[in-house]
Each structure stands twice: as C-alpha cells, then as structure tokens.
Amino acid sequence: MVEKLLPYRELLKPFGEVAELRNDMNHAGVRERPLTADRFAQRVKTLLDAIKPFFEEMAALSQ
C-alpha cells in the first residue's frame, strides 16, 4: 500500500501536522506552548485546505 502512495508524497505531507493538532487537543492546553482556540481553528482550516488536493486526486482516480 505504501508503494502506491509514494507518487503522492508531496500531497501527503500536510497529514504530519494532524498529529500535532491532535496532541494539542488531547493535552488540553497542558503543553508547553498550547495553541489558543482561535489559532487552533485557523490551523485546522489551513490543514483541511492543504489536504484537500490529496482527496481530490484520489476521487479522480476512482472514477
């Protein structure tokens, strides 16, 4: 499966940030420098915009 995703490496890079956002949420502000709610929401929107091309590419391939 990993080999099939290799051509999409650049499109997959934003997924690495998902873990960071997850940690911020799971640790409920206990992290050394937690994001404010506004900054968190902004990063989620930015991340969704960044991963959208991957899902668009996968949808196009499935047709």
N, C-alpha and C positions, 0 to 999 in steps of 0.2 A: 504494500500500500504506500509506503513511504516513497518508493521509487516513482510511483505515479504522480506524486505531489511535487517532486523535485523541479519540474519546469515552472511551478507556480511559487517558488521560493520567495520572490520579492512580494508577491501578493499576500503571502502568509506572515510576513514579518510583524505586522501590527498585532497579531494574536499573542505575541510575547508580552504585550502590555496588559493583557487581560489578567494575568496572574498578579501584577502589581495592584490593579484596581481591586481585585478580589481580596488581597491582603489588607488593603486599606479598609474595606468594608468589614471583613471578618474580625479585624483587631479593633474596630470601633473607636478609632482615634487614639489608641494607646501607642501607636508607632511614634518614632522619634519626631517626625515631621508629617503628621497626617494632613490630608487634603481637606480643605473646607468643603462644605456641601456644594457650594456654587462651583468651585474648581473641580470637584469630583464629577458633577453633572456635565461640565464643559468637556472634561477628558473623555467621558463615556460617549458623548455626541461625536467628538473628534475621532474616537476609536471606531465607532459604528460607520462613520463616513469612510474611514481608511480600509475597513474590511469588506465594505460593500462590493468593490470590484471583484474580489475573490468569488463571492457568491453569484455575482452576475456572470462571471466566466464559467462557473460550474453549471449554472442554469442553461447557458447557451450550449454547453457540451452535451447536456442531457436531452436536447431536442433533436 
